[in-house]
């Protein structure tokens, strides 16, 4: 599948997330404190809350509703109540643009 253009790399501040909708699905794009970009499913696996609105610290995002924490580099859930991991997607930055492979 072709790479999908999401946003300018500079649109995401360090330790922040951004929602991206494409093809009827919601994704979350994250930038960590080391200027690396990641993409996961956009909704918490516990109650389908938008994760891009959560608190981003280093390589984790905390769900804004029930505080489940996910490692967005692997998709792994670190704290309950969520118990199902997130799917992750390949990300690249090309010509200053963030692109994902979904």
C-alpha positions in Angstrom: 0.0 0.0 0.0 1.3 3.5 -0.7 2.5 5.8 2.1 -0.1 8.2 3.3 0.8 11.8 3.9 -0.3 12.9 7.4 1.1 16.3 8.3 4.2 18.5 8.5 6.7 17.0 10.9 6.9 20.3 12.7 3.1 20.2 13.3 3.8 17.8 16.2 5.6 19.2 19.2 7.9 16.9 21.2 5.9 14.6 23.5 2.6 15.1 21.7 0.0 13.3 19.7 -2.2 14.0 16.7 -5.3 12.3 15.5 -5.5 11.3 11.8 -8.5 9.8 10.1 -8.2 7.8 6.9 -10.3 5.2 5.1 -12.9 5.1 7.9 -10.3 4.4 10.6 -8.7 6.6 13.3 -4.9 6.7 13.9 -2.8 8.4 16.4 0.6 9.9 15.4 3.1 10.5 18.2 6.4 12.3 18.6 8.6 11.4 21.5 11.2 13.4 23.4 13.9 12.1 21.0 12.2 13.5 17.9 11.0 10.1 16.7 7.6 9.5 15.2 5.2 6.6 15.7 1.7 5.6 14.7 -0.8 3.4 16.4 -4.5 2.7 16.3 -6.2 5.9 17.4 -8.7 4.6 19.9 -8.0 3.1 23.3 -8.7 -0.6 23.3 -10.7 -0.2 26.6 -13.4 2.2 25.6 -12.5 3.7 22.2 -11.4 7.1 23.5 -9.1 9.1 21.2 -5.5 8.5 22.4 -4.1 11.5 20.6 -5.7 13.6 23.3 -3.8 11.8 26.0 -0.7 12.7 28.0 2.4 11.8 26.0 5.6 11.2 28.0 8.8 9.7 26.4 7.4 6.6 24.6 4.0 6.3 26.3 0.5 7.8 26.0 -2.0 7.8 28.8 -5.6 7.4 27.8 -7.5 10.6 28.9 -10.5 8.7 30.2 -9.4 5.8 32.4 -5.6 6.3 32.5 -4.5 3.1 30.7 -0.9 3.7 29.6 0.4 2.3 26.2 3.9 2.2 24.9 3.3 3.7 21.4 6.6 2.3 20.0 5.3 -1.3 20.4 1.6 -0.8 21.0 1.8 -2.7 24.3 -0.6 -1.8 27.1 1.4 -1.1 30.3 -1.4 -0.4 32.8 -5.1 -1.5 33.1 -8.0 -1.2 32.7 -7.1 -1.7 29.0 -5.8 -5.3 28.4 -5.5 -5.4 24.6 -2.5 -4.0 22.8 -2.7 -1.4 20.0 -1.7 -2.1 16.5 1.3 -0.1 15.3 2.1 1.2 11.8 5.3 2.1 10.0 6.2 5.8 9.9 8.7 7.8 8.0 9.5 11.5 7.7 10.3 12.5 4.1 10.8 16.1 2.9 9.6 17.4 6.3 6.3 15.4 6.0 5.1 12.6 8.3 3.9 9.6 6.3 2.4 6.3 7.5 2.0 2.9 5.9 -1.4 1.4 6.7 
